[in-house]
Amino acid sequence: MARTALKTPREIEAMRRAGALVAETFNVLEPHVKPGVSVLELDQIAEAFIRSHGAIPAYIGYGQRSNPFPATICASINEVICHGIPSPRKLREGDIIGVDIGVKMDGVYGDACYTYVVGNAAPAVQQLVETTRACLQAGLDAVKPGARTGDIGAAIQKLAEERGYGVVREYTGHGIGRNLHEEPTIYHHGRAGTGLVLQPGMVFTIEPMINLGRPETRLLPDGWTVVTADGKPSAQFEHTLVVTKDGYDVLTLPGHLTPASPQPRA
């Protein structure tokens, strides 16, 4: 495993501002997440808002040169677990849509995901969303100096499986900073007391993907979109956080947005 770099106070504050922009983008999108609105429209709204604050959407052009991601947001509807590509598809009553947003601002990244419920969803789907949110909180609550990365995954897995849900294995949380993906890898399943020891200054994401059915996944031919193998819905929530001397501090919250330096269009 590559060495995990600890972030400086200046880097952490810059990441807090980038994270605040991510959080504010979710707030801007929320009134538009309703039946009849196309996913492409959500993508356009997010891109315009991010660029208006001098930041760059982190996902546009990300990945292999032969198949870069083409949009600002990952938009994962119903059975799509992650990395859904925005399309002209219009949202329908009862859909759920996981919106994953990354930005680069002043040389550092912010990254988070929120699952919206479109109108009124079936009770089983609503419960899935609420449990996934609770799984993220369970993972956060396991973070403190001296804990291990396995403690995070174990807490998430225990809660999800006790409620009868499947935990996606193949896609993980990750370190983040001046690169979108860094060490360490954060699994959402595992055994407590194993893995890397957490230290103050580590910055990473926790982003559980929880399935209404089994945990198995399937990658679609576009090379990006990941769906549940059994076709049942999946939900995801994600925060970027820093390990502190007392526990953790979430960096992807609103309220810390300040003007950033202008950046070129990607």
Backbone bond lengths (Angstrom), bond angles and torsions (degrees), N, CA, C in turn:
res aa  C-N    CA-C-N  psi(-1)  N-CA   C-N-CA  omega(-1)  CA-C   N-CA-C  phi
1 M - - - 1.462 - - 1.520 109.70 -
2 A 1.358 115.98 135.71 1.452 120.32 177.85 1.530 109.96 -68.10
3 R 1.320 115.27 153.37 1.461 120.41 -179.48 1.524 109.72 -66.57
4 T 1.342 117.13 135.48 1.456 122.26 178.22 1.521 109.18 -87.67
5 A 1.326 117.00 119.58 1.460 121.25 -178.49 1.531 109.55 -79.24
6 L 1.339 116.29 136.32 1.455 121.02 174.26 1.519 108.78 -85.81
7 K 1.311 116.38 141.72 1.461 121.34 -176.75 1.532 110.42 -88.06
8 T 1.332 115.28 145.94 1.458 121.38 176.46 1.529 109.97 -78.89
9 P 1.335 117.66 160.59 1.471 119.07 175.71 1.525 112.92 -55.13
10 R 1.326 117.64 -38.12 1.469 119.72 178.95 1.525 110.88 -65.30
11 E 1.326 117.30 -43.03 1.470 120.01 177.70 1.523 111.16 -62.88
12 I 1.322 117.04 -40.18 1.463 120.65 -178.93 1.524 110.64 -63.91
13 E 1.330 117.36 -41.94 1.460 119.45 179.32 1.520 111.40 -68.01
14 A 1.335 117.32 -36.54 1.468 120.02 175.04 1.523 110.47 -63.83
15 M 1.336 116.84 -39.84 1.462 120.39 178.43 1.524 110.99 -69.45
16 R 1.313 117.77 -30.51 1.461 120.34 175.63 1.537 110.36 -64.20
17 R 1.336 116.57 -39.44 1.463 119.29 177.91 1.533 111.07 -68.00
18 A 1.344 116.65 -41.74 1.467 119.60 176.68 1.522 110.44 -63.01
19 G 1.333 116.32 -41.50 1.453 120.55 178.75 1.507 112.58 -64.87
20 A 1.331 116.92 -36.27 1.457 120.38 177.28 1.529 110.89 -63.34
21 L 1.330 116.64 -37.27 1.458 119.30 177.56 1.529 110.75 -64.48
22 V 1.328 116.72 -40.07 1.469 119.90 175.11 1.532 109.82 -58.81
23 A 1.329 116.61 -48.43 1.461 120.89 -178.14 1.523 111.52 -61.80
24 E 1.326 116.73 -42.23 1.462 119.70 179.47 1.526 111.43 -66.64
25 T 1.330 116.93 -30.83 1.465 119.55 177.39 1.519 110.83 -65.33
26 F 1.338 117.60 -38.95 1.466 119.70 174.81 1.527 110.67 -60.48
27 N 1.323 117.32 -40.76 1.458 120.47 179.63 1.525 111.46 -65.00
28 V 1.329 116.52 -37.82 1.469 120.61 178.06 1.530 110.68 -65.88
29 L 1.336 116.79 -38.74 1.466 120.29 -178.12 1.525 112.97 -72.39
30 E 1.324 117.19 -30.62 1.465 120.70 -168.46 1.528 114.61 -51.20
31 P 1.349 121.09 -47.63 1.468 118.82 -178.99 1.525 114.18 -67.34
32 H 1.323 116.56 -14.79 1.468 120.47 179.98 1.529 112.70 -91.51
33 V 1.323 117.04 -10.08 1.467 120.48 -178.47 1.522 107.66 -84.38
34 K 1.340 114.98 88.58 1.454 121.08 -176.17 1.522 108.78 -153.55
35 P 1.307 117.29 161.92 1.471 119.63 -178.55 1.533 111.60 -56.30
36 G 1.335 115.02 137.52 1.458 121.61 177.39 1.507 115.09 95.00
37 V 1.314 117.95 -12.63 1.461 121.19 177.96 1.522 108.96 -87.50
38 S 1.326 116.58 135.31 1.457 119.37 -178.90 1.524 110.49 -82.52
39 V 1.320 115.47 153.62 1.461 120.29 178.66 1.527 110.42 -67.05
40 L 1.323 117.13 -33.41 1.461 119.84 176.50 1.522 111.30 -61.20
41 E 1.331 116.69 -37.27 1.462 119.95 177.93 1.525 110.55 -63.19
42 L 1.322 117.57 -41.89 1.464 120.71 176.57 1.523 110.49 -60.06
43 D 1.320 116.44 -41.92 1.462 121.09 -179.87 1.523 110.83 -62.36
44 Q 1.322 116.52 -42.82 1.470 121.10 -179.27 1.523 111.28 -65.85
45 I 1.330 116.79 -40.07 1.464 120.78 178.33 1.527 109.87 -62.94
46 A 1.331 116.40 -44.96 1.461 120.40 -179.31 1.521 111.15 -63.62
47 E 1.317 117.60 -45.19 1.461 119.89 -178.54 1.520 111.30 -62.32
48 A 1.337 117.22 -44.42 1.463 120.06 -179.19 1.523 111.47 -62.51
49 F 1.320 116.94 -40.58 1.464 119.99 -178.63 1.523 110.98 -68.41
50 I 1.319 116.93 -43.60 1.473 120.54 179.79 1.521 110.64 -62.05
51 R 1.318 117.28 -47.22 1.465 120.30 -177.82 1.531 111.22 -67.82
52 S 1.333 118.02 -29.98 1.467 120.67 179.46 1.518 111.97 -65.51
53 H 1.337 117.18 -16.91 1.456 121.56 178.25 1.536 111.77 -104.12
54 G 1.318 116.41 19.44 1.456 119.90 174.57 1.507 114.90 75.41
55 A 1.333 116.84 17.56 1.462 121.12 -177.99 1.521 110.51 -110.60
56 I 1.322 115.32 168.72 1.463 122.69 -179.90 1.527 108.67 -116.37
57 P 1.329 118.38 131.33 1.466 119.49 172.07 1.527 109.78 -60.32
58 A 1.321 116.35 126.39 1.463 120.51 -171.11 1.515 113.37 -74.79
59 Y 1.327 117.50 -23.79 1.463 119.34 -170.96 1.528 113.40 -90.18
60 I 1.328 118.12 -23.43 1.465 119.40 -178.82 1.526 109.28 -61.45
61 G 1.318 116.38 121.93 1.454 120.87 179.68 1.504 115.02 82.06
62 Y 1.356 117.36 2.67 1.469 119.85 -178.34 1.528 109.99 -74.89
63 G 1.314 116.23 148.32 1.461 121.28 176.30 1.510 112.21 106.17
64 Q 1.313 115.32 -161.91 1.455 120.59 -177.73 1.523 110.70 -68.44
65 R 1.322 115.48 144.45 1.465 120.15 -178.11 1.526 111.66 -58.88
66 S 1.320 116.41 -31.04 1.461 120.18 -178.40 1.530 112.58 -76.87
67 N 1.345 117.65 -16.97 1.465 120.31 -178.21 1.533 110.21 -151.27
68 P 1.341 117.22 64.47 1.459 119.47 -178.51 1.525 111.52 -72.45
69 F 1.332 115.77 152.74 1.465 118.89 177.08 1.527 108.39 -68.46
70 P 1.346 117.72 134.47 1.460 119.61 -168.83 1.517 116.42 -96.29
71 A 1.324 120.25 5.08 1.461 119.72 -168.90 1.518 112.20 -139.03
72 T 1.335 115.40 173.03 1.464 122.12 179.02 1.509 111.81 -79.15
73 I 1.335 117.30 -43.59 1.465 121.04 -178.18 1.522 110.08 -110.72
74 C 1.314 115.40 151.34 1.452 121.13 162.63 1.528 105.92 -90.72
75 A 1.320 116.71 127.98 1.462 121.55 -174.34 1.523 108.58 -123.59
76 S 1.320 116.45 106.28 1.461 122.01 -170.33 1.526 109.59 -113.75
77 I 1.334 116.30 106.39 1.459 122.04 -172.69 1.527 110.38 -101.01
78 N 1.316 115.71 129.24 1.465 124.22 172.53 1.526 112.61 55.98
79 E 1.345 117.95 -102.99 1.469 120.46 -175.69 1.529 112.72 -79.66
80 V 1.339 117.90 -5.51 1.460 120.60 176.51 1.529 108.43 -77.45
81 I 1.327 116.13 125.76 1.460 121.56 -177.25 1.519 111.05 -82.71
82 C 1.329 116.43 -48.19 1.461 120.78 -177.17 1.519 109.84 -162.40
83 H 1.337 114.85 163.89 1.475 124.28 172.89 1.527 112.93 65.00
84 G 1.326 117.10 26.28 1.460 119.79 175.43 1.516 111.22 -66.47
85 I 1.326 116.75 135.86 1.466 122.67 -178.71 1.526 109.08 -89.33
86 P 1.346 118.85 126.44 1.462 120.54 178.24 1.522 111.71 -56.83
87 S 1.330 114.78 140.34 1.456 122.06 -176.96 1.529 108.63 -140.77
88 P 1.349 117.60 175.66 1.470 119.70 177.09 1.534 113.33 -70.40
89 R 1.325 117.84 -3.02 1.462 120.08 179.90 1.523 110.60 -52.94
90 K 1.328 115.96 136.04 1.458 120.97 178.93 1.523 110.38 -97.37
91 L 1.313 114.83 140.93 1.454 120.22 179.16 1.524 110.45 -66.33
92 R 1.335 114.37 146.65 1.460 120.96 179.35 1.523 110.03 -121.85
93 E 1.325 115.65 153.48 1.454 121.63 176.41 1.536 110.01 -53.01
94 G 1.331 115.71 129.61 1.457 120.54 178.48 1.509 115.33 91.91
95 D 1.349 117.53 -7.92 1.472 119.90 174.07 1.525 109.91 -66.73
96 I 1.317 115.40 157.15 1.461 120.94 161.03 1.518 107.05 -119.88
97 I 1.328 115.82 145.15 1.456 120.26 -179.84 1.521 109.13 -136.57
98 G 1.327 115.36 118.59 1.456 122.01 174.66 1.515 109.03 -86.79
99 V 1.316 116.98 117.00 1.466 122.19 -179.88 1.519 108.33 -107.12
100 D 1.320 116.24 117.83 1.463 123.81 179.99 1.528 107.26 -105.96
101 I 1.331 116.69 126.51 1.462 121.79 -175.91 1.517 109.77 -128.19
102 G 1.330 115.95 131.40 1.449 121.94 172.31 1.518 109.78 -127.35
103 V 1.332 116.93 142.51 1.459 120.74 176.24 1.522 109.02 -133.50
104 K 1.325 114.53 154.71 1.460 121.84 170.15 1.514 107.85 -117.99
105 M 1.333 115.72 123.18 1.461 120.11 -177.71 1.526 108.65 -143.42
106 D 1.315 116.22 128.59 1.468 121.85 -178.91 1.518 111.89 53.05
107 G 1.329 116.18 37.25 1.455 121.49 171.46 1.518 116.15 86.44
108 V 1.347 117.84 0.29 1.459 120.50 179.28 1.526 109.57 -130.26
109 Y 1.343 114.28 167.34 1.461 120.30 -173.52 1.524 112.24 -112.92
110 G 1.333 114.08 151.13 1.457 123.07 166.22 1.513 108.15 -125.13
111 D 1.341 116.92 148.65 1.465 120.13 -172.34 1.529 108.53 -154.49
112 A 1.335 116.96 129.24 1.461 120.62 177.76 1.522 109.09 -158.80
113 C 1.325 115.15 165.25 1.462 121.59 177.88 1.524 108.96 -139.20
114 Y 1.334 115.58 144.08 1.462 122.27 178.25 1.519 108.35 -138.11
115 T 1.319 116.96 134.39 1.457 120.72 176.19 1.521 109.78 -100.13
116 Y 1.329 115.30 117.46 1.462 122.05 177.49 1.526 109.50 -92.15
117 V 1.311 116.35 145.42 1.464 122.43 169.89 1.515 107.24 -100.52
118 V 1.328 117.06 127.08 1.460 122.14 -177.43 1.535 108.13 -90.12
119 G 1.322 115.75 107.43 1.459 118.80 -178.38 1.522 110.96 68.19
120 N 1.320 115.75 -130.70 1.460 121.83 -178.98 1.518 109.43 -110.12
121 A 1.330 116.65 118.31 1.467 121.51 179.21 1.525 109.45 -95.30
122 A 1.324 115.35 162.23 1.462 120.71 174.75 1.528 109.17 -59.03
123 P 1.337 117.72 146.77 1.475 119.76 -178.18 1.520 113.58 -52.93
124 A 1.327 118.46 -39.56 1.463 120.57 -179.05 1.522 111.25 -64.48
125 V 1.331 116.71 -35.61 1.461 120.62 179.45 1.526 110.34 -73.65
126 Q 1.311 116.16 -41.36 1.460 120.10 177.10 1.527 110.57 -60.24
127 Q 1.321 116.74 -41.08 1.468 120.75 178.74 1.521 111.15 -65.65
128 L 1.338 117.04 -35.71 1.466 120.53 175.59 1.517 110.29 -60.37
129 V 1.324 116.71 -46.66 1.462 120.72 -179.26 1.527 110.44 -62.23
130 E 1.320 116.85 -44.62 1.467 120.17 -179.18 1.530 111.07 -64.80
131 T 1.329 117.06 -38.65 1.460 119.69 178.23 1.524 111.30 -67.29
132 T 1.319 117.59 -38.47 1.464 120.15 179.57 1.518 110.70 -64.40
133 R 1.319 116.55 -40.62 1.463 119.98 175.47 1.540 110.03 -61.10
134 A 1.332 116.02 -41.97 1.464 120.48 178.46 1.525 111.31 -65.61
135 C 1.332 117.34 -33.98 1.467 120.91 177.64 1.525 110.87 -64.60
136 L 1.338 117.02 -41.15 1.462 119.26 176.21 1.526 109.84 -60.01
137 Q 1.331 116.43 -44.52 1.465 118.83 -179.60 1.522 111.29 -64.60
138 A 1.323 117.32 -38.01 1.470 120.34 177.40 1.521 110.88 -61.68
139 G 1.330 116.40 -40.31 1.454 119.84 176.97 1.513 111.95 -65.42
140 L 1.334 116.71 -42.92 1.461 120.35 177.99 1.530 111.11 -60.82
141 D 1.321 115.83 -41.70 1.464 119.65 -176.19 1.524 112.92 -67.24
142 A 1.328 116.97 -15.49 1.469 120.81 177.71 1.526 112.39 -84.88
143 V 1.341 117.31 -6.15 1.463 121.50 -174.02 1.525 110.79 -88.13
144 K 1.325 115.60 123.72 1.460 123.47 172.87 1.518 107.61 -167.69
145 P 1.309 118.04 158.39 1.468 119.00 178.02 1.525 110.75 -58.90
146 G 1.323 115.16 136.30 1.456 120.89 -179.79 1.510 113.87 91.36
147 A 1.347 117.74 -19.35 1.459 119.83 172.11 1.522 108.64 -71.13
148 R 1.311 116.27 171.97 1.464 121.00 -179.57 1.525 110.68 -121.32
149 T 1.324 114.40 157.75 1.460 118.21 -179.46 1.528 111.72 -59.08
150 G 1.334 117.16 -31.34 1.458 120.00 177.85 1.516 113.08 -63.90
151 D 1.328 117.43 -26.24 1.460 120.60 177.55 1.526 110.83 -64.24
152 I 1.333 116.08 -35.55 1.460 120.82 179.90 1.529 109.98 -65.42
153 G 1.332 115.14 -52.27 1.462 119.26 -179.65 1.516 112.68 -61.62
154 A 1.336 116.95 -39.46 1.460 120.66 -178.78 1.519 111.13 -63.76
155 A 1.336 117.24 -40.55 1.460 120.89 179.94 1.521 111.50 -64.75
156 I 1.327 116.10 -42.33 1.459 120.57 179.17 1.524 110.64 -66.13
157 Q 1.311 116.69 -49.13 1.456 121.08 -177.80 1.529 111.12 -60.21
158 K 1.305 117.69 -42.63 1.465 121.63 -178.31 1.529 110.78 -60.11
159 L 1.317 116.08 -48.88 1.463 119.60 -178.08 1.522 111.22 -64.52
160 A 1.346 117.04 -47.21 1.465 120.20 -177.01 1.520 111.58 -63.76
161 E 1.326 117.00 -46.57 1.461 119.41 -174.92 1.525 111.86 -73.64
162 E 1.325 118.11 -29.81 1.460 120.02 174.23 1.525 111.35 -62.10
163 R 1.327 116.47 -28.91 1.464 121.21 179.71 1.526 112.54 -94.99
164 G 1.341 116.47 3.39 1.453 120.29 173.11 1.512 116.34 89.43
165 Y 1.342 117.76 18.48 1.458 120.94 -178.13 1.528 111.52 -105.08
166 G 1.327 115.39 162.03 1.455 121.58 177.12 1.519 111.10 -98.06
167 V 1.332 116.50 139.05 1.466 122.50 179.84 1.528 108.74 -103.77
168 V 1.318 116.46 121.98 1.464 120.97 179.61 1.524 109.46 -66.34
169 R 1.325 116.35 132.01 1.470 122.38 -178.25 1.523 113.52 -95.36
170 E 1.320 117.42 -36.86 1.467 120.83 -165.75 1.529 113.92 -73.64
171 Y 1.307 118.14 -20.86 1.467 121.21 -174.11 1.525 108.35 -119.79
172 T 1.325 116.41 134.70 1.460 121.42 -163.00 1.526 112.16 -131.37
173 G 1.322 114.99 170.13 1.444 120.16 164.27 1.524 109.80 -78.52
174 H 1.340 115.80 174.71 1.470 118.99 -171.03 1.520 110.36 -160.89
175 G 1.316 114.58 155.71 1.448 119.89 168.73 1.519 110.26 -64.02
176 I 1.325 115.77 157.34 1.459 120.93 -176.66 1.518 108.24 -155.20
177 G 1.314 116.75 150.71 1.454 121.12 -179.97 1.510 109.79 179.08
178 R 1.324 116.76 -109.76 1.468 119.98 174.75 1.527 111.37 -81.08
179 N 1.320 116.20 -7.39 1.460 123.30 170.62 1.524 107.41 -123.02
180 L 1.334 115.30 150.27 1.461 119.51 -179.37 1.516 111.26 -66.92
181 H 1.335 116.58 -37.58 1.463 120.96 179.01 1.518 109.85 -124.86
182 E 1.323 115.46 120.72 1.457 122.84 179.00 1.529 108.27 -134.53
183 E 1.322 116.21 -179.69 1.458 121.20 168.66 1.528 108.58 -74.80
184 P 1.331 119.25 150.92 1.463 127.28 3.52 1.524 112.20 -92.88
185 T 1.335 116.18 166.19 1.456 121.94 169.12 1.532 108.34 -83.39
186 I 1.325 115.66 133.87 1.460 121.30 -179.17 1.528 108.58 -114.60
187 Y 1.331 115.77 106.17 1.464 120.28 178.43 1.523 109.79 -82.26
188 H 1.333 115.57 150.03 1.465 121.37 179.95 1.522 111.78 -101.12
189 H 1.308 115.64 17.53 1.456 122.95 172.49 1.530 105.65 -146.45
190 G 1.304 117.10 166.03 1.452 117.96 176.42 1.513 113.20 145.17
191 R 1.311 114.52 -165.16 1.458 121.78 -174.93 1.521 109.91 -119.11
192 A 1.319 115.70 129.32 1.464 120.39 178.75 1.526 110.56 -59.37
193 G 1.324 116.17 146.66 1.453 121.32 178.55 1.506 114.52 83.86
194 T 1.327 117.09 5.62 1.463 120.81 178.70 1.528 109.40 -118.01
195 G 1.329 115.17 165.74 1.455 119.69 176.24 1.517 113.17 92.67
196 L 1.313 115.03 -172.03 1.455 123.65 -175.49 1.531 110.82 -70.36
197 V 1.335 116.03 139.97 1.466 120.84 176.36 1.531 109.17 -77.45
198 L 1.340 116.61 132.01 1.460 121.73 -178.56 1.521 110.63 -80.66
199 Q 1.348 115.08 140.01 1.461 121.93 -179.68 1.521 109.89 -131.23
200 P 1.318 118.45 148.14 1.464 119.83 174.48 1.525 111.10 -55.51
201 G 1.316 115.62 136.85 1.462 121.24 -178.14 1.507 114.18 99.63
202 M 1.339 118.20 -12.80 1.462 120.04 172.61 1.526 109.38 -70.65
203 V 1.315 116.41 136.25 1.460 121.97 176.81 1.520 108.46 -124.89
204 F 1.330 115.98 128.53 1.462 120.27 -179.58 1.518 109.98 -157.92
205 T 1.329 114.70 171.38 1.459 120.34 177.01 1.526 109.72 -104.54
206 I 1.319 114.84 150.72 1.461 122.99 165.49 1.519 105.34 -120.41
207 E 1.322 118.35 126.98 1.470 120.62 -170.87 1.529 111.89 -149.07
208 P 1.326 117.51 63.70 1.467 119.36 -177.12 1.514 113.11 -59.63
209 M 1.333 114.40 137.58 1.469 123.27 172.25 1.520 106.60 -112.13
210 I 1.324 116.22 116.00 1.456 122.26 -171.63 1.523 109.11 -118.35
211 N 1.327 116.71 129.53 1.459 122.62 -175.11 1.527 111.35 -103.31
212 L 1.314 115.46 142.42 1.461 120.22 175.79 1.526 110.85 -64.95
213 G 1.316 116.12 -27.93 1.462 120.92 178.76 1.517 111.66 -112.21
214 R 1.316 115.66 -130.54 1.458 121.12 -176.12 1.534 110.70 -79.72
215 P 1.342 117.75 162.69 1.460 120.27 -175.80 1.528 115.31 -80.55
216 E 1.322 118.65 -11.11 1.467 120.14 -173.79 1.531 112.00 -65.51
217 T 1.339 114.69 148.71 1.456 121.92 -175.75 1.528 110.96 -122.98
218 R 1.331 114.69 166.93 1.467 120.91 176.31 1.519 108.20 -145.05
219 L 1.332 116.96 133.08 1.459 122.53 178.79 1.521 109.13 -93.56
220 L 1.336 117.20 128.55 1.459 120.98 -179.68 1.532 111.08 -77.92
221 P 1.336 117.44 164.04 1.467 120.76 -175.92 1.523 114.96 -60.83
222 D 1.348 118.73 -18.36 1.471 118.65 178.82 1.519 112.52 -69.57
223 G 1.352 117.27 -7.45 1.446 121.24 177.02 1.519 114.92 81.41
224 W 1.331 117.42 -0.18 1.464 121.93 -179.49 1.527 113.06 -123.96
225 T 1.319 116.54 -51.01 1.464 120.74 -169.41 1.521 111.11 -69.86
226 V 1.338 115.74 124.66 1.460 122.45 179.60 1.531 107.93 -110.58
227 V 1.331 116.47 127.74 1.461 121.25 -178.36 1.522 109.74 -122.72
228 T 1.327 115.40 162.68 1.460 120.20 174.80 1.527 108.67 -70.00
229 A 1.315 116.33 139.11 1.465 120.28 -178.52 1.524 111.87 -65.09
230 D 1.344 116.39 -28.58 1.471 119.12 -178.27 1.525 113.07 -96.27
231 G 1.328 118.01 1.97 1.449 121.68 176.53 1.514 115.55 78.51
232 K 1.333 117.81 7.34 1.460 120.63 179.81 1.530 110.26 -88.98
233 P 1.336 116.99 158.97 1.464 119.99 -175.48 1.524 113.62 -63.33
234 S 1.339 113.84 157.36 1.460 122.50 176.82 1.517 108.14 -137.71
235 A 1.343 116.77 149.31 1.462 121.45 178.10 1.523 109.41 -131.45
236 Q 1.335 115.26 158.67 1.460 120.54 -179.21 1.521 110.06 -148.69
237 F 1.337 116.16 139.68 1.458 123.22 167.36 1.524 107.73 -131.74
238 E 1.335 115.53 147.47 1.468 120.37 -176.61 1.515 110.43 -146.84
239 H 1.322 116.07 140.34 1.455 122.67 167.50 1.523 109.16 -130.45
240 T 1.333 115.64 154.10 1.454 122.79 165.03 1.528 107.60 -96.87
241 L 1.320 117.18 136.05 1.465 120.56 -177.03 1.517 110.47 -140.28
242 V 1.331 114.76 160.93 1.453 121.88 173.17 1.521 107.93 -118.43
243 V 1.330 116.47 138.78 1.457 121.17 173.35 1.526 107.95 -75.94
244 T 1.332 116.80 129.37 1.464 122.13 179.04 1.531 109.64 -111.10
245 K 1.308 116.68 178.33 1.472 119.74 -179.65 1.520 111.81 -69.27
246 D 1.337 116.25 -20.12 1.462 120.51 -178.78 1.523 113.89 -107.62
247 G 1.340 118.28 -14.41 1.464 120.78 -176.15 1.514 110.45 166.98
248 Y 1.336 116.48 -104.33 1.465 120.36 -178.48 1.519 108.98 -150.75
249 D 1.329 114.22 162.80 1.461 122.01 176.08 1.526 106.89 -137.23
250 V 1.314 117.00 122.47 1.465 121.12 178.83 1.524 109.18 -75.67
251 L 1.317 116.41 130.75 1.464 122.15 -177.67 1.520 113.04 -98.34
252 T 1.321 118.35 -10.87 1.463 121.34 -177.45 1.525 110.05 -105.74
253 L 1.340 114.77 61.88 1.459 122.18 177.11 1.526 108.69 -124.09
254 P 1.334 117.76 150.92 1.467 119.43 178.16 1.520 110.92 -71.95
255 G 1.316 115.43 168.00 1.451 119.45 173.00 1.511 115.25 103.01
256 H 1.329 118.07 -3.16 1.467 120.32 -179.15 1.534 110.70 -121.84
257 L 1.330 116.14 25.14 1.455 120.12 -174.29 1.521 109.64 -86.56
258 T 1.321 116.55 118.38 1.460 122.21 177.36 1.518 108.09 -125.97
259 P 1.338 118.24 160.50 1.461 119.60 -178.94 1.521 111.78 -56.97
260 A 1.312 115.99 138.97 1.461 121.95 179.55 1.523 109.46 -111.15
261 S 1.297 115.02 164.89 1.462 120.25 176.12 1.529 109.58 -68.36
262 P 1.340 118.11 138.29 1.473 118.92 176.45 1.504 111.08 -57.90
263 Q 1.328 115.75 141.73 1.459 121.16 179.09 1.518 109.34 -127.86
264 P 1.328 117.41 151.52 1.464 119.62 -177.25 1.518 112.06 -70.45
265 R 1.297 116.02 154.84 1.449 121.55 176.76 1.528 108.99 -67.62
266 A 1.355 116.03 135.02 1.459 119.94 -178.71 1.520 110.28 -68.23
